[in-house]
């Protein structure tokens, strides 16, 4: 029996996925989580064989949850996402994630992928893998990425400045440059775009 943790902040999707996977004779859902924090806590508590994590979960994301779980447990990770970005794929593979699938994957196919991963194999969606080979390079500097990473939490300019050890005016300049390069109207939109691309 393969023991599963299912984590997704969308209750209906999580419940439906858990119910569909539980119909498989060799799969059992031992825990469900709605946040990345709960995913790590429940993984510690239930020690599942495989954790199926939504990439876009609050308060951090599924990749951070995967890193937290992998740091403490041998649990294998499958990341499920709506917005598969090649740079995120590379970060996920570097973090030891064994599967990377879009949310459009049918439950029966996901069950097959889970079995493969339980057997020691990896699975990366072919379309995501193909796009990883043609991805554009990041146009942002290290400092711009640093301030966007801090901005992603919704922090104020003053809070960002304190976190990255820069003057508030310098933070504004870096954020403005990043917004311009990414064609976004706000620092929050720029941070989200950089996160979607897998740059932060």
Protein Blocks (a to p, Z undefined) as FASTA:
>chain_A
ZZdddddfblklmmmmmmmmmmpmkbccfbdcfbfklmmmmmmmnopabdcddfklcfkb
mklmmmmmmmmmccdcddddfbdcfklmmmmmmnopabdcdfklcfklmmmmmmmmmnop
acddfklmmmmmmcccdfbdfklmmmmmmmmnopafklmmmmnopafklmmmmmmmmmmm
nopabfklmmmmmmmnopZZ
